[in-house]
Amino acid sequence: MSTKYLAAYALASLKTASPSKDDVTKILKSVGIAVDQATLDFTFEAIGTKSVADLVNAGNAILAKNASAPAAGSAAPAVATGAPAAKKEEKKPVVEEEEDDFGMGGLF
């Protein structure tokens, strides 16, 4: 399911509580997006009779559940084995180049 279709559905729901496929199609075409009828049909099947508020709440619940799980890269630190510590590498000073503002007078 494309988020473009969901965003158009959410935008159309500001006007009507239950947007139609035509409402979503008009929004997508107004910003130059070609509408794929199969994707549009699938989006409306997945949404069903749920309101945008229900969809947002369901998404927040999923995000909250996933946020509480530890990340895959957060392994426990390795236990010291008694091997000698590795030598520290010397850090070379970083030479910063002067930024060119391309004649913009420091606006950015």
N, C-alpha and C positions, 0 to 999 in steps of 0.2 A: 504494500500500500504506500502510495506516495504522500509525503507530508504536504505537497502542494495542494492536493485534493482536500486534505484535512484542514489546512489553513483556509482554503476557500470556503469550506463548509462552516468553519467557525466564524468567518467574516459574514457569511450569509445569514448565520443564526442571530446576528445582531439585529437584523431586519425582521425575520420571522423565526418563530420557535422551532419550526420543522422545515428547513430549506429543502427545495426540490433539486433534482439533478439539473434542471434548466438554470436554477439560480447559481449553482456551483459552476456550470459550464460558462455562463455569462461572465462570471468573475475571472475565471481562468483565461478565457479568450480576451478579456479586456486588457490583460497584461502580457499578451502574446504567447500564451502557453497552449500548445496543441493538445486537445482533449482526446484521450484514449478511452473509448467507451467501455472496454473490459475493465480497466482500472477504476473508472467511475462507478461501474456496477458493483465491483468488489468492495469499494469503499463504502457504498451505501448498504451493502449486505453486512459488512463488519460493524457499521454504526448501529444499524437496526433502529430501534425506537429510543435509544439512549440520547439524553440531552448532552449538550457540550459540557455542562457542569459535571455530569456523571462521568464523561470521558476524561476530563481533567483530573477529577478525584481519583479515578482508577489509575491513571498514569502517575499521579503523585504517590499513591500507595506502592506501586511497583518501584519507583525511584527510591522511596524510603527503605524498602526491603533490601534493595541492592546496595544502598549506601551503607547499611549496617554490616554487610559482609566484608571480611578483610580482602584487601587486594591481593592478587596472585603474586605480586612481586615483593610482598612484605613478609619475607621469611625470617625466622629467628636468627639472631647473630651467631656466627660461628664460635665455637668454643676454642680457647687458646690451647695450642698443642705443645707449647714449650719451645717451638722453633724460634730462632732469632728474628727479630722484627726486620722488615725490609727497609732498605735505605730510603730516606726521603729524597724525592727528586727536587732539584733546585728549580724554583719558579723564575721564569724570565719575565722581566717587566713588559707589560703590554703597552705598545705605542699606539695611542689613539690618533686617528687622522682627523683633521679639522673638517667638519661637515660643510658642504657647500649648500647654501640656501637657494641656489639658482636664481639669484636676483629678486627673491621674494621679500627681502628686507627683514628677515627673521620672523615672519608671520607664523611659521610652522615650526 
